[in-house]
Amino acid sequence: MLPQRPQSGPEPLRIYLVGAHATGKTTLARWIRDRYQVPMIAEVARGVLAEMEERLETLRTDIDLVDRYQAAVFTRQIDAESAVNGSFVSDRAFCNLAYAAHHSGILGRIFRDPRLEQYMAWVKRGLVFFLRPHQELLVDDGVRAGVEWEEVIRIDGMVKLLLEQFDVPYIPVASLSMQERVRLVERVLQLAGLPGATDARSANPAASTATTFADVAKAVKQGHAVGSALGGNSVAANSLGGTTIAGTTIGNPKPSSHPAPSRHEPVRRGPSNGSH
């Protein structure tokens, strides 16, 4: 059973990195752990697999075994989060359900389990970063469900479906650049008020606001992706240098009197007379 929300005082900040395998979730989670000194809940699936003393190849051919494995991973994730008293970062959340949908026969049973609804409500009160896939990150480590690009895309789509189905506000992380990922996370956690975040507002008290994690979560829930073609209940990094939340750009975007054409829109040279 997950802890109940405290009756008074700020709620601990729970940071989730969700998405398909081979998207860099663990790398970014470790950076958040080290940068902000918060506990990290590492991927529980590896531990479950080791305890079962089974190989990944066996899971792919034994449906009863994979059912037990996916059920154990679901329960272990809940238990791991329940054991942390305070803020944390986790490089997974409900992600194993995406794999269960493709490789097991227990998804219907899990969806009827009241713990799932309780857990998703718990996740919704956290801060969820949705890492999108890149082919450059595909590496076979003997634990992942498959490093074929088609498989990664299928899992990515199922994770997105779960986010939307349970109305979980999320922040898409579409960039492959670690620098850009870090900048996005830094700014969002700064707005969330996570202790240890570099807060430029402290050098300018007049510019300080009462922005809280609740404000960020509300903006994420109500906003729409800006500068991202992926859509969703999201906050997106602005390509001009700021962060856009619910239509408001925060940061230092470069001014431009002439918007740059879309990369999907051809650049016209000279006056147009309707012919090409």
Secondary structure as GFF3:
##gff-version 3
##sequence-region A 1 276
A	DSSP	beta_strand	14	18	.	.	.	ID=ss1
A	DSSP	alpha_helix	25	36	.	.	.	ID=ss2
A	DSSP	beta_strand	40	41	.	.	.	ID=ss3
A	DSSP	alpha_helix	44	52	.	.	.	ID=ss4
A	DSSP	alpha_helix	56	59	.	.	.	ID=ss5
A	DSSP	alpha_helix	63	82	.	.	.	ID=ss6
A	DSSP	beta_strand	88	90	.	.	.	ID=ss7
A	DSSP	alpha_helix	96	103	.	.	.	ID=ss8
A	DSSP	alpha_helix	107	112	.	.	.	ID=ss9
A	DSSP	alpha_helix	114	124	.	.	.	ID=ss10
A	DSSP	beta_strand	127	131	.	.	.	ID=ss11
A	DSSP	three_ten_helix	135	137	.	.	.	ID=ss12
A	DSSP	alpha_helix	149	165	.	.	.	ID=ss13
A	DSSP	beta_strand	171	173	.	.	.	ID=ss14
A	DSSP	alpha_helix	178	192	.	.	.	ID=ss15
A	DSSP	three_ten_helix	200	203	.	.	.	ID=ss16
A	DSSP	three_ten_helix	205	207	.	.	.	ID=ss17
A	DSSP	alpha_helix	213	222	.	.	.	ID=ss18
A	DSSP	beta_strand	236	237	.	.	.	ID=ss19
A	DSSP	beta_strand	242	245	.	.	.	ID=ss20
A	DSSP	beta_strand	248	251	.	.	.	ID=ss21
###
